[in-house]
């Protein structure tokens, strides 16, 4: 059976990092974040800065782990090597059932919702096109890693270029720059401010979500010891810069009150400065952005299921590499098929989206793996060491724990969100018998 080829270079990894993150979040969530912070411009911008810093801390930590062990599966392998097979399996299990598949389904649905702003679509038509979009991305990724990476590169460059141009237009034509300084303060204090800041952080980190996916393809990266640190550092800085400038552009175009009231802040702000017809530009941008982000998930996440299958902890078929295309085709098709099911699932898909926060349990655990792995590597040369160790990974781990804890507290305080916590617990409970099932199947003599 042919192995996975190392075909991704520094440029590909950098654009994959950026393209994996930019979906629809930056075009929609800034208004929500402002509302959670009672319209405070200062604290809103602080949330975006802190989100960028946390992503940078995590990315630098993961860069060391990926450079030290450039194996297909990335984060799954970090958890497995640092803490054992059970938590690693639970991560892969949740990744397949919710984190990756739910992300693809949500992106596909966002794609068709914004396409409907250009072409009228029925509810059935939206669902059908969501499935078609997932099928196209799945087929491209089966066809070849190089081909899907090239597609990722061009779509990422296109959407970054559009964000830069849109931000420049908003900043130059907006008329509310003078309204921002008076809105920097806040009317919230104490626990209320802390809790709402935590909720806003969850929304911001959803907009930053996806940079971890680059580690999954570590087994296909050329010279990973140099590529990961450079790509992850540059990618983190570029993303934070793009996001903060875009948010300031929205505020300058709409003013604090207008931005706080908007659910479609990118579309609304561009409509104010260029006229309502300009909103189609935002719709087209989000189409490109969501398509690119979905492609990045199908390009990377199946490598985790490939690694699990090689560890005899998932369907053995998913460990196969296509003899012609040299991709883990079965793993890609499996993820694409389950994502399409979720995209068709209506309200159930909304519930799945509500438990994606459980990914932060494993993102924190993956970063924490650097401590036992450093001890195991003691005396050996490490190709890249995360700067600021041990504080860099420790701060990221603590932040991830705080995000999960805040989500749990909110679930207990808000009955409408308690169902999300119940589903998350159910996923973990179901994962344990699944783990022992596959372990038993892999045992000698069975």
N, C-alpha and C positions, 0 to 999 in steps of 0.2 A: 504494500500500500504506500503511495507516495506521501512524503511529509508536507507540511505547510511550508511555503516558500517565504524567505525573508525578502520582501519586495517593497516595504514601506520605509521611506527615508525621512530625514529630519523635516523637510518641507511638508510631507504627507502627514506626519505625526502632529505637527503644529496646526495645520489646517483641520485635521480631524479633531484635535482638542477644541479649537474654536467653534467648528461647525457642529460638534456634538452638543454644545451648550446653547447656542443661539437657536431657539425654536420660536415660540410665540410669546414667551414670558415678557420680554422687554417691551413688546408692543401693547401689552394688556395690563400687567400687574402694577405699574407705578401709581395709578390712581387708587387701586385697592390699598397699597401700602400707605399712601397719604391719608386715606380714610381711617386706617387702623391707628394712625398717630395724630388724629384730629387735625389734619392739614398742616402739621409742622414741617416746614421745608428743611430746617436744620436736622431734625431727627430722621426724616426721610432719607436725606442724602447720607447721613451717618450709617443708616442701615445698609445702603448700597456699598459704602466704603468697607464696612465691617464684613459684609458678605464676600467682597473681593479679597480681603485680607485672609479670611478663613479658607477660601478656595485656594489661595496662594500657599498657605501653610500646609494644607492637605496635599496639594499638587507637588510641592517640594519633597514631602515625606514619601509620597508614592513614587516619585522619580527615583529616589534611592532604592526602594524595594524593587522596582521594575528593572533598574540598571544592574542590580545585584543578581536578580533571578529573572532573566528575560524569557519567561515561559508562557506559552499560550494559556490564557485563563486569568492572568494578572491578579486582580484582587482576590479571586477565589483561591489562588495559590498562596497568596500572602497569609490569608486566614488559616488555610490548611497547614502550612509549614510553621506558623506561629502558635496556633492554638488547637490543631487537630482536625480530624475529618468531619466530626459532627457539626460544628459551627460553619465550616466551609460548605458542607452539603446544604445546610439550612439557608445559607446565602444564595447558592445556586438555585435551590428550590424556589425561594421567594423571587429571585431574579427572573426565572422562567414564568412563574405564575402571575406575577404582579409588576415588578419593577421595570423590566425591559419590555415585556409584552404590553403592560398598561401604558407605558410611555409611547410606544408605537401606535397603539389604538387611539390614545388621546391626540397625538400629532395628526393621525389620519383624519380624525373627526374635525380637528381645527382646520385642516387643509380644505375639507369639503364645505365647512361653514363659511370660510372666506371665499371660496370659489362661488358659493351661492350669492355673494354680493356682486358678482360680475355676471353670472349666468343663473337664472332662476332654476332652482332645483326643488323637487319634492322631498319629503322625509325619506321615502324609499330610495330616491335617486342619490341622496347624500350618503346613505348607508352603502349602496352599491358602489359608488365612486370611492368610498373609504377602502373597501375591500380591493378594488382595482388598484388603487394607489399602493397598498401594501403588497399586492401581487407583483407590481412592476419593480418595486424596490427589492423584493425577495429575489426575483429573477436576475436582476443586475448583480446582486451579491453572490448568487450561485455561479454566475457566468465567470467571475474572476475577481480576486482581491485587487489586482492592479486596475481593472476597469471600474470597480465600485469606488476605489480610492480616487481615481481621476474625476469621476462624477462628483465626489465629495469635495475635491479641491476647487473645482469650477463653481459649484453652487455656493460654497463658503465664501470664495472671493467676491462673488456677485452680491451676496446678501450683506457682507461687511461693507462693500463699496456703497450700496444703497443706504445703509444706516449712516455712514459718514456724510453722504450728500444730504440726506434728510435732516440730520442734526445741524449741518451748516445752514440749510435753508431756514430752519426754525429759529436758530440763534440770530441770524441776520435780519429776518423779517418780523420776528416776534416783538411785541410792544409792552411786555409786562416785566421786564427785567427790574424795574424800579419797585415792583410789588414784592419782590422776594425777601429783601432784608427784614421788613417788619414781621414776616411770617416764619422767621427762623426759630423763635421761641416755642414754648408749648404750654398748654393749659393743663396737661396731665402731670401727675407727680406720684412718687412712691410706688406701691405695688402695681397700681393701674398702669402706670407708664412702663414699668418693667415687663408686665405681662403682655401688653400690646406691642412693645418692642420685640418680644420673643415671637409673637404671632407674625409680625412684619418680617422678622428674620426668616421664618419658614417660607413665606412667599418669595422673598429675595433669593433664598437658596434654591428654590424651585427654578427660578430664572437662571441661576448659575449651575443647575443640575446637569450632569453629563460629562464633566471633565474626567471622571474616574474611568469612563469607558475606554479611553485610549490604552489603559494598562492591559485590557483583555487581549489586545492584539500584539502583546510583547513578543510572542513567538514568531512574528512576521516582520519585525523591525530590523533594518540594517544598522549595525553598530549601535545597539540600544544603550550602551554605557554612556555615550555622548548625546544621543538623540533625545532620550527622555528628559534629562535635566534641562537642556536648552529649550526644547519644545514646550515643556510644562511651565517653565519660568516665563518665557515670552508670551505664551498663550494666556496665562493668568493676568499679566499686566495689560495686554491688549484688550481682553474681555472687560476688565474693570474700567479701563479708560473709555471704551465704547459705551458701556452702560451708563456711567456717570454723566458723560457728555450728552447722551440721548435724553436722560431724565431732566437735566438742566434745560435742554432744548424744549421739552414739553412744557416745563414751568414758564419759560420765557414766552412761549406762544400762547398759553392759556391763562397764565396767572395761577397762584396757589389755589384759589377757590374753584376755578374751572377745571384744573387738573385733578383736584380732589374729587370732584363730582363725576368725572369721566370713567366709564367702563371700557372704552375703546380709545385710550389716550393718544396713541399714535395717529389713528385715523382722524380723530377730532381735531388735534392740534394742526395737522397738515391742512385739514379742511378750512380752518380759521385763517391761515396765512395765504393759502393758494386757491381757496374756493372748494366747494363740495365735490366737484368732479375729481379733484386731486386725491380723494380718498381711495380711488381705484389703485393708485400707486402703492398705498399701504397694503391693500388686499393682495396685490401681486407679490409684494415683498414677503408677506407672511406665507403665501403659497410656496415660494422658493425656500423660505426659511424652514418651514415645517417638513417639506419634502427632504431637504438636506439633513435635518436632525433625525428623521426616521431612517434615512439611509445609514447614518453613522451608527445607530443602534444595531441594525442588521449586519453592518460591517464588523462589529466588535463583539457584541454579547454572545453570539453562537459559539465563540471560542471558549467561553466558560463551560458550556454544555459539552463541547468537545473534550475539554480537560476532565470534567466529571466522568464522562463515559470512559475515558482512558484510565481513570481511577476505579473503574467498575462500580460507580455510584450513580449511573444513569443508564438510559437505554444504549446498549452497545452500538447500535446503528449510528448513533450520533458521533461516534469516534472515527467514522470512516471519512476519508478524504477522496473527493471525486477524482478518478484517474485522469480525466482530461482537463478539468478546470482547476484542479488542485486547491479546492476550497472545501470546508466542512459542510457540504451541500445539505446533508440530512438535517444537521443542526440548524442551518439557516431556514430550511423549509418548515421545520417544526416550530420555530419561533414565529415565522411569518404566519403560519396557519392559526396558531393560538392567538396571535395579535388580531387577526381578522375576526375570530370568534368574539373577542372582547369588543371590537369596534362595532359589532352587530348587536351587542348585548344591552344597549340602551342604558337604563338607570343603573344596572349592575356595573357597567363600565365606570359610571360616576363614583360608585362606592369603591371600586378598585383604585381609582385615582386618589381617593381620600386616604388610602393606607400606604401610598408610596413613601410616606415619611419613615416607614420601617427600614428603608434603605440606609438611613443614617445610623441605625444600630450597627450595621456591617461596615459602613464607611469609617466609623470610629474604631471598630474592631480591627479593620485592615490597617489603619494607621498605627494602632497599638501593637500590631505584630512586629513593628520595627524593633521593639525592646527585646523580646526573646530571640529574634533573628540576629540582632547585633551580638547578643551573648553567644549564640551558636557560632557566629563568624569570627569570634575573638581570635586575634592572631593572624587572620587572613586579610589580604588586601581587599578593600572595598572600592570599586571604581568611582563611586560618587557618594559623598557624605552630605546629608541634609544640613544646611547651615543652621546654627542655633540649637543643635541637639543638646539636651533632650527637650528643650522648651517648645521648639517648633511642633513636633508631633504631639507633645502633651497638651498644648493649647488647643490643637485641632480635636483631639480626643475629648477633652472637656467640653468644647463647644458642641460637638456632636451629641454628647450625653445630655447637655442642657436642652438642645433642640428636641430630642426624643422625650425628655422629661416634661418639657413644656407642652408638647402635643398630648401626652397622657393626661396631664392635669386639666387641660382644656376639654379633653374628651369626658372626663368625670364631671366637669362643671356644666357642660353643654350636652344635654341628652341627644340632640340631633347628630352629634359627632361621636357619641359613644359607640355607635354601630361600627365605625371605622376601627376603633380599638378592639372590638370583639372579633372583627374579621382578621386583624393582625394576629391576635392570639390564636385563632383557629388555624391560620397558616402555619404557625410554629408547631402547634399540636399535631397537625396532619403531616408535617415534615418529618417528625421523629419516627413513626412507623414506616414511612417511605424509606428513610435512611437504612433502617434495620432490614427491610425487605431486600434492598439492593446489596447490602453487605452480605446477607445470607446467600443470595444468588451467586455472589462472587467467591464464596468460601470454597475451598478445595473439596471435591467429592460431591458437590451439589449440582 
